[in-house]
């Protein structure tokens, strides 16, 4: 990732418009969305308090809550090391916000994703709740994780995610990679370690930003 000492966060350059994701709205998917079994994600007052803490910390750290090229670079490097089509640096705000994103080219024939997604879709809510990595070499191997709107909308078969935890204990979001191909179980530990290391890189990058 290139360094920019006087501009720790760069906004991405303009790109061609992305196709909408999903081809049918995730919120209207016929399958019920996966909801993690966590009071932190079902108790609204607690959820709002955590969100306020998260916004406050991001503001003090000077971390952007919109897309930027440095986080895109980190997402790309993580996806390439894992050999996955998609990589994300994901902040949990009012929606899941992909401040870092890597995905196939628009003309690849794969689904092109946007920069936000509902807070209760995908597997990152589970990572937020458990505060540790979630390796899913085949999302259909467990009924608990196969019933997910993202599976239908994007056709995902493998997911590896890790939390972004500040040294204050506040969980800012996640990093993750997803792919339409399942992975051998024997590769799960290596892929898990890749996303854990990528999460550490993201937090190191955040720590280098000037504190406000």
SVG drawing of the C-alpha trace seen along z (x, -y; Angstrom):
<svg xmlns="http://www.w3.org/2000/svg" viewBox="-40 -17 45 47">
<polyline fill="none" stroke="black" stroke-width="0.4" points="0.0,0.0 1.4,-3.4 2.2,-5.9 0.9,-9.4 2.5,-11.1 0.5,-14.3 -2.8,-12.7 -3.3,-9.5 -6.6,-8.8 -7.2,-9.2 -10.6,-9.3 -11.0,-6.9 -10.9,-8.2 -14.1,-8.2 -15.0,-4.9 -17.7,-3.7 -21.1,-3.2 -21.6,0.2 -24.4,2.5 -26.8,2.7 -26.5,5.4 -28.5,7.5 -30.4,8.0 -33.3,8.3 -33.2,6.1 -31.5,7.8 -34.2,6.4 -36.9,8.2 -35.1,11.5 -37.4,14.4 -35.1,16.1 -35.2,14.7 -32.0,12.7 -29.5,14.3 -29.7,12.6 -26.8,13.3 -27.9,14.6 -26.5,11.6 -28.2,9.2 -25.9,6.5 -27.6,6.7 -31.2,7.0 -31.2,4.6 -31.8,1.2 -30.7,-1.1 -27.4,0.8 -27.0,0.9 -27.4,-2.9 -25.0,-3.4 -22.4,-1.3 -23.0,-3.1 -22.4,-6.5 -19.2,-5.2 -18.1,-4.0 -18.8,-7.3 -17.0,-9.2 -13.9,-7.1 -13.8,-7.3 -14.1,-11.1 -11.3,-11.4 -9.1,-9.1 -9.8,-11.0 -11.0,-7.9 -13.2,-8.5 -16.6,-6.9 -16.7,-6.9 -14.8,-5.0 -11.1,-5.8 -8.2,-4.4 -6.0,-3.3 -8.7,-1.0 -9.4,0.1 -5.8,1.1 -5.9,3.0 -9.1,4.8 -7.4,5.7 -4.2,7.0 -6.2,9.2 -8.4,10.6 -5.4,11.3 -3.5,13.1 -6.5,15.2 -7.3,15.8 -10.9,14.5 -12.9,12.3 -14.2,9.9 -12.5,8.1 -14.0,5.6 -13.0,3.2 -16.3,2.7 -17.3,0.2 -20.5,0.9 -22.5,-2.4 -26.2,-2.9 -25.4,-0.4 -22.5,1.8 -20.2,-0.6 -17.5,0.7 -14.8,-2.0 -12.5,0.5 -13.7,2.6 -12.2,5.0 -14.3,6.8 -14.2,8.2 -14.3,5.7 -17.8,4.5 -17.7,6.5 -16.6,9.8 -20.1,11.3 -20.0,11.4 -22.3,9.4 -20.9,5.9 -21.5,4.8 -22.3,1.3 -20.7,-0.4 -23.4,0.3 -25.5,3.2 -28.1,3.7 -26.6,4.3 -28.3,7.7 -27.2,9.2 -24.1,11.2 -21.9,12.9 -20.1,9.8 -22.8,9.3 -21.7,12.6 -18.1,11.5 -19.1,8.3 -21.0,10.3 -18.4,12.9 -15.4,10.5 -13.2,13.1 -12.6,14.4 -15.3,16.5 -13.9,19.0 -16.6,20.5 -14.9,22.6 -18.4,23.6 -21.3,21.6 -23.7,24.4 -21.8,26.8 -23.8,25.4 -27.5,24.6 -26.9,21.8 -24.9,19.9 -26.4,21.0 -29.8,19.3 -28.6,15.8 -29.8,13.2 -26.3,12.7 -26.1,16.4 -29.1,15.9 -28.3,12.4 -24.6,12.9 -24.2,16.7 -21.5,16.8 -20.0,20.1 -17.0,19.1 -16.5,16.4 -13.6,15.5 -14.0,12.5 -12.2,10.9 -13.1,8.0 -11.5,4.6 -11.0,4.0 -9.5,0.8 -7.3,1.0 -10.1,-0.7 -12.2,2.4 -14.6,0.8 -15.3,2.9 -15.3,0.6 -16.2,3.2 -14.7,6.1 -12.5,7.2 -13.7,10.1 -13.3,11.9 -16.1,13.7 -16.2,15.9 -18.7,17.9 -16.4,21.0 -16.1,23.0 -12.7,23.7 -11.1,27.0 -11.4,27.4 -7.6,27.9 -7.2,24.2 -9.4,22.8 -6.7,21.9 -4.4,20.3 -7.3,18.2 -8.4,17.3 -4.9,16.1 -4.9,13.9 -8.0,12.0 -6.8,11.7 -3.5,10.2 -5.4,7.9 -7.5,6.7 -4.3,5.9 -3.0,4.0 -6.1,1.9 -5.9,1.1 -2.2,0.2 -3.1,-2.1 -5.9,-3.7 -3.4,-4.2 -1.1,-6.2 -3.8,-8.8 -3.6,-12.1 -5.8,-11.9 -8.3,-14.8"/>
</svg>
